[in-house]
Amino acid sequence: MEIVSDLNAVMRRIREIAELTPTPSPVFEDLMRALGKGRQTSVPPPTPEIDRLIIQTARTCNVDPALIKAIVANESGFDPTARSGAGAQGLMQLMPRTAASLGVSDPYDPAQNIWGGTRYLHALLRQFRGSVELAVAAYNAGPAAVAKYHGVPPYAQTRAYVRNVVASLQKYRAQRLR
């Protein structure tokens, strides 16, 4: 589990650097693609408690539980103690200001974090008329960036993030059908 946590920390740092790089080199883009592909298989499954919280919150907020699970897998690898170099916290990697605006007083509390992150995701889905790709891009890069570019922003990190979340979403939906 420590290796997965370390890998998640490295991935978050690479994403942060990618956001600061206006036009990443082809080598950097190849690295992001390779790391993104490897990440899909390295994330452990959620604990039964986290899975239960996701399902309950999904029902309450009317959001696909597979989408919430895909966001959590890609944001924190299901580690409730995750913290990014930029300061994002918990399972859904809420920034302190965003967490506070959502009424989350303890972003490391799985129930509060999932509740707040899902409410934010629900608002993004409404804002972008149900487009999962745009809502996920906005979750990562902010809604202003999605609006500015009239779609997924041209940031390598955000594009990789959207690809990874959509792949995870498909995986979790397929698991649900079994």
C-alpha positions as CSV (number, residue, x, y, z in Angstrom):
1,M,0.0,0.0,0.0
2,E,2.9,2.4,0.7
3,I,4.2,1.9,-2.8
4,V,0.8,2.8,-4.3
5,S,0.6,5.9,-2.0
6,D,4.1,6.9,-3.1
7,L,3.2,6.3,-6.8
8,N,0.1,8.5,-6.3
9,A,2.2,11.2,-4.8
10,V,4.5,11.1,-7.8
11,M,1.6,11.2,-10.2
12,R,0.1,14.2,-8.5
13,R,3.4,16.0,-8.6
14,I,3.8,15.3,-12.3
15,R,0.2,16.6,-12.9
16,E,1.1,19.8,-11.0
17,I,4.2,20.3,-13.1
18,A,2.2,19.6,-16.3
19,E,-0.2,22.3,-15.4
20,L,2.7,24.8,-15.1
21,T,4.1,23.7,-18.5
22,P,2.2,25.6,-21.3
23,T,3.4,23.4,-24.1
24,P,4.8,20.1,-22.8
25,S,7.4,18.3,-24.9
26,P,6.6,15.1,-26.8
27,V,8.7,13.2,-24.3
28,F,6.7,14.6,-21.4
29,E,3.4,13.6,-23.2
30,D,4.8,10.1,-23.7
31,L,5.7,9.9,-20.0
32,M,2.2,11.0,-19.0
33,R,0.6,8.4,-21.4
34,A,2.8,5.6,-20.0
35,L,2.2,6.6,-16.4
36,G,-1.6,7.0,-17.1
37,K,-1.8,3.5,-18.5
38,G,0.2,2.0,-15.7
39,R,-2.0,3.7,-13.1
40,Q,-5.2,1.9,-14.1
41,T,-3.9,-1.4,-12.9
42,S,-2.0,-0.2,-9.8
43,V,-4.9,1.3,-7.9
44,P,-6.2,-1.1,-5.2
45,P,-10.0,-1.6,-4.9
46,P,-11.8,0.6,-2.4
47,T,-12.4,-0.6,1.1
48,P,-16.0,-1.9,1.8
49,E,-16.6,1.3,3.9
50,I,-15.5,3.6,1.1
51,D,-17.5,1.6,-1.5
52,R,-20.6,1.9,0.8
53,L,-20.1,5.7,1.2
54,I,-19.7,6.1,-2.6
55,I,-22.9,4.2,-3.3
56,Q,-24.9,6.1,-0.6
57,T,-23.7,9.5,-1.7
58,A,-24.3,8.6,-5.4
59,R,-27.9,7.8,-4.7
60,T,-28.4,11.0,-2.6
61,C,-26.7,13.2,-5.2
62,N,-28.0,11.4,-8.3
63,V,-24.5,10.8,-9.7
64,D,-23.3,7.5,-11.2
65,P,-21.4,5.6,-8.4
66,A,-19.0,4.3,-11.1
67,L,-18.1,7.9,-12.0
68,I,-17.4,8.8,-8.3
69,K,-15.3,5.7,-7.9
70,A,-13.4,6.6,-11.1
71,I,-12.7,10.1,-9.8
72,V,-11.5,8.8,-6.4
73,A,-9.3,6.1,-8.0
74,N,-7.6,8.7,-10.1
75,E,-7.4,11.4,-7.5
76,S,-6.2,9.5,-4.5
77,G,-6.0,5.8,-5.3
78,F,-8.7,5.3,-2.5
79,D,-6.3,6.8,0.1
80,P,-8.3,9.0,2.5
81,T,-5.1,10.6,3.8
82,A,-3.8,11.6,0.3
83,R,-2.5,15.2,0.0
84,S,-1.1,16.7,-3.2
85,G,1.8,19.2,-3.4
86,A,-0.8,21.8,-4.3
87,G,-2.7,21.2,-1.1
88,A,-5.6,19.1,-2.3
89,Q,-6.8,16.7,0.4
90,G,-8.5,13.4,0.9
91,L,-10.2,10.9,-1.3
92,M,-11.5,13.3,-3.9
93,Q,-8.6,15.7,-3.5
94,L,-10.6,18.8,-2.5
95,M,-8.7,22.0,-2.3
96,P,-9.2,23.7,1.1
97,R,-11.2,26.6,-0.2
98,T,-13.5,24.3,-2.3
99,A,-13.9,22.0,0.7
100,A,-15.0,24.9,2.9
101,S,-17.4,26.2,0.2
102,L,-19.0,22.7,0.2
103,G,-19.3,22.6,4.0
104,V,-16.5,20.0,4.4
105,S,-14.9,20.7,7.7
106,D,-12.6,17.7,7.7
107,P,-11.4,16.8,4.2
108,Y,-9.7,13.7,5.5
109,D,-13.0,12.3,6.8
110,P,-14.1,9.9,4.0
111,A,-17.8,10.6,4.4
112,Q,-17.4,14.4,4.3
113,N,-14.9,14.3,1.4
114,I,-17.0,12.0,-0.8
115,W,-20.1,14.1,0.0
116,G,-18.4,17.4,-0.9
117,G,-16.6,16.0,-3.9
118,T,-19.8,14.4,-5.3
119,R,-21.8,17.6,-4.7
120,Y,-19.2,19.5,-6.7
121,L,-19.1,16.8,-9.4
122,H,-22.9,17.0,-9.6
123,A,-22.8,20.7,-10.0
124,L,-20.2,20.4,-12.8
125,L,-22.3,17.7,-14.6
126,R,-25.3,20.1,-14.5
127,Q,-23.1,23.1,-15.7
128,F,-21.8,21.1,-18.6
129,R,-25.2,19.5,-19.5
130,G,-24.4,16.0,-18.4
131,S,-21.1,15.7,-20.4
132,V,-18.9,13.4,-18.3
133,E,-15.8,14.4,-20.2
134,L,-16.3,18.2,-19.7
135,A,-17.3,17.7,-16.0
136,V,-14.2,15.6,-15.4
137,A,-12.0,18.1,-17.2
138,A,-13.6,20.9,-15.0
139,Y,-13.0,18.8,-11.9
140,N,-9.3,18.7,-12.8
141,A,-8.6,22.1,-14.5
142,G,-11.5,24.1,-13.2
143,P,-14.8,25.1,-14.9
144,A,-13.3,28.4,-16.2
145,A,-10.6,26.6,-18.2
146,V,-13.3,24.3,-19.8
147,A,-15.4,27.4,-20.6
148,K,-12.4,29.3,-22.0
149,Y,-11.5,26.5,-24.4
150,H,-15.1,25.5,-25.1
151,G,-14.1,21.9,-24.3
152,V,-11.4,19.9,-22.6
153,P,-8.4,22.3,-22.1
154,P,-5.3,21.6,-24.1
155,Y,-3.3,20.8,-21.0
156,A,-1.5,17.4,-21.3
157,Q,-2.2,16.6,-17.7
158,T,-6.0,17.4,-18.0
159,R,-6.3,15.4,-21.2
160,A,-4.5,12.4,-19.6
161,Y,-6.7,12.8,-16.5
162,V,-9.9,12.7,-18.6
163,R,-8.7,9.7,-20.5
164,N,-7.8,7.9,-17.2
165,V,-11.1,8.7,-15.5
166,V,-13.2,7.7,-18.5
167,A,-11.2,4.4,-18.7
168,S,-11.8,3.8,-15.0
169,L,-15.5,4.7,-15.4
170,Q,-15.8,2.0,-18.1
171,K,-14.0,-0.5,-15.9
172,Y,-16.2,0.2,-12.8
173,R,-19.4,0.1,-14.9
174,A,-18.4,-3.3,-16.4
175,Q,-17.7,-4.6,-12.9
176,R,-21.2,-3.6,-11.8
177,L,-22.7,-5.6,-14.7
178,R,-21.1,-8.8,-13.6
